[in-house]
Amino acid sequence: MDTETVEQTRTTGPEVGDVLVSSWGYDQTNVDFWRVVSLTASGKSVRIVPAGSRVVEQFTGGERVVPWMETVRRNGALVWAPAEATTSLIRWYDFRGERRWCVGVPVGYKVTADPWDGRSVFQTAFGWGH
């Protein structure tokens, strides 16, 4: 996938609270989830924090995961536990004639994260390459 950082009026893209997912690996599939905690003033970058994952289905050699983040009680309300945020560029690319966005993440090589669609994601099961 060819990506580029472009100057454009921000009409779409990540918003605070969005969950992003990256899938990467060569002979195994690894999945990482991220949560958007803020946008930079220019709107060209986001601040993201890693989210854990929770296995919701297991089968031979694989499993399906969803994002999970530790919560803490603050002033009587459950909130996401604080984590170290990373600033990542929003990247725009053309996919099947449509302009789409993704976010660079600090794992793997040229790994990007896309919006999570709310469905569980396949990854290689523990012991089968993890």
N, C-alpha and C positions, 0 to 999 in steps of 0.2 A: 504494500500500500504506500503510495507516495503521499506525503503530507506536506503542508506548508503553513507557516505562520503568516497571516494576512491582516492588513488593515481593513476592517470592514465595520459597518454599523452593526452593533450587537442587537440582533433581533431574536436570536435563539442562543442556546448554549446552557452550560451548567448553572444551576441556582443553588444557593445555600440550602443544605439539607439533602441534596441529591445523593444517591448512592451510585457509585461507579463500579464496574467490574472489568478486570483484566484477566485474560487467559493466555498462558504462555508455556513453553516447554518444547523440547525436541522429541524425546522418546516417551514422554509422559506429559500429561496435562495438569498444570498447576493453575489455581484460581486465587486471585487476590481481590478483595473488596476495599473500597475507599469511600469516605464521606466528605462532601464539600462543606467546609466550615466558613469560608469567606471568599470574596472576589477582590482582586486588586482594584485600585481606583480607576485604572485604565480599562479594566474589563478584559484584558488580554490574558490574564493568568488567574488561577484559583489557588486557594490554600486547601489542601486535602489532608486527611488523617487516615491511617490504616484502620480498617475494620476487620474483625476476625470473621470466621465462618463457622457455621453449624451444619453438621451432616443431617440431612432429612431423609435420605434413602441410601441403602448400601446394597451392592450386588457384587458378584465375582469380578475383581479387577477395577471396579469403579464405584463412585458414589456421587450423589447430588448434594450440593451445598447451597446455603443462603447466607447472606451477611448476618453477623452478630456482633454487637458492640456491648461492652460492659457498661452497665449503668450504675450510677451512684445517687444517693438521696441528698438533694440540696434544697434547703428551705421547704422541706416537706414534699418535694416533687422529684420524680425520677428523671435524671438527665444523663446524656452520654458522658461517660468518664473522659476526662481530658486526656489528650494524646499529643505527641509532638507533631506539629503541622509541617508540611512540605509545600513550597510554592511550585506550581507546575503550569507550563504554558498550555493554553487551549489551542489545539491544532485543527485546522479545517481541511477537508479533503472532499473530492468528488467520488461518489459511489453510485454506479448505475444511473448517472445523470442527476443525482441529487447531491446538494452541498450538505455535508454532515460534519460534526465535530467529535473530537475525542480529547483526552487529557493525557499528557506524558506522565508516567509514574516511575518512581525510583527503584524498580526491580527489573531483572532480566536485561536484555539488550533490545533497544528500540521498542519497549513495551508501552502500549497505550491503554487507556481505560475508556470504555464507552458507558453510556447510561445503562443501569441495570433495569431490566424489564419486569422485575417482580417475580420471575420464575426461577426455580432451582437451576443450578448450573452444574454440568458434568465436570468431574476431575478424576484423575487416576487415584485409586484407593491407596491408603497407607499400606506399605509392604509390597506394592506392585510398581515401585519406582520412587516413592516418596521416602 
